[in-house]
């Protein structure tokens, strides 16, 4: 799976997180971006983690809280978000 295991990450509803590049899934792959939402955008988690078939650390309902996508309701995999510093 991942070269360096950083999952499972667990976030709670109401938690403010930041979008990040996801680690490569296999050797030679580059880090992956989360759709069109820029890296470093703030996101508010609005659900408990949900199971998904990719097993990429959990799937969350969320609302983007910064940048050009502010207010967008979306779903985001945990490997594309990190705790805020």
C-alpha positions in Angstrom: 0.0 0.0 0.0 1.8 3.2 1.1 5.6 3.3 1.5 5.3 5.1 4.8 2.2 4.3 6.7 0.6 7.4 8.1 -3.0 6.0 8.2 -5.5 5.5 9.6 -6.0 9.1 10.5 -9.1 9.9 12.4 -10.9 13.2 12.4 -14.0 14.3 14.2 -16.9 16.4 13.0 -16.2 20.1 13.4 -12.4 19.6 13.2 -10.5 22.1 11.0 -8.0 20.4 8.7 -5.9 21.4 5.7 -5.7 19.8 2.3 -2.4 18.2 1.4 -0.9 16.0 -1.3 -1.5 12.4 -0.7 1.5 10.0 -0.7 2.2 7.9 -3.7 0.4 4.6 -3.8 3.3 2.7 -5.5 6.9 3.2 -6.4 7.4 5.8 -9.1 4.1 7.5 -8.6 4.1 11.2 -7.7 2.2 12.6 -4.7 -1.5 13.1 -5.6 -3.6 16.3 -5.4 -7.3 16.4 -4.2 -9.2 17.3 -7.3 -9.3 21.1 -8.0 -9.2 22.2 -4.4 -5.7 23.8 -3.9 -3.2 22.2 -1.5 -3.2 24.1 1.8 -7.0 25.0 1.8 -8.8 24.8 5.1 -11.6 22.3 5.3 -14.1 21.6 8.1 -14.9 17.9 8.6 -18.7 17.4 9.0 -19.0 13.6 9.5 -17.4 10.7 11.2 -15.2 8.6 8.9 -17.1 6.4 6.4 -15.8 3.2 5.0 -14.9 3.2 1.3 -13.6 0.5 -1.1 -10.3 2.3 -1.6 -9.3 2.1 2.1 -7.5 5.4 1.8 -7.8 6.4 5.4 -11.5 7.1 5.6 -13.9 9.2 3.6 -15.4 12.3 5.2 -18.1 14.8 4.4 -16.6 18.3 4.5 -17.0 21.9 3.7 -14.2 24.0 2.2 -13.5 27.0 4.4 -10.8 28.9 2.5 -9.7 29.8 -1.0 -11.7 29.9 -4.3 -13.8 26.9 -3.3 -15.1 28.3 0.1 -18.5 27.0 1.0 -18.2 23.9 -1.3 -19.7 20.8 0.3 -17.6 17.8 -0.7 -16.3 14.4 0.3 -12.6 14.0 1.0 -10.4 11.0 1.6 -8.2 11.2 4.8 -5.0 10.8 2.8 -5.7 14.3 1.3 -6.1 16.1 4.6 -3.8 16.7 7.6 -4.4 18.2 11.1 -4.0 22.0 11.2 -0.7 23.1 12.8 
